[in-house]
Amino acid sequence: MNINLESEMYKRVEKNLTLKNIKINKQVALRAIETVNSKTPLTVAMIKEVMKLGKV
């Protein structure tokens, strides 16, 4: 099952981030979704890099 911006799984993650006062950039969300859909594991290093660049 692929994730997209309208999928229930993505909306749940987005809601959880919102509860923690984190707003995710649409472009970053699309890159993350693409990575997950390609079965490439998200690593802590990848997430830290995105946050460091201020794209979240």
CORSUL-V555114 format. One record per helix or strand of 3 or more residues. SS is the DSSP state (hx for helix, st for strand). FROM is the first residue (numbers start at 0). TO is the last residue. If there is no record, write none. Layout:
BEGIN
SS,FROM,TO ; SS,FROM,TO
END
This chain:
BEGIN
hx,7,18 ; hx,25,36 ; hx,43,51
END
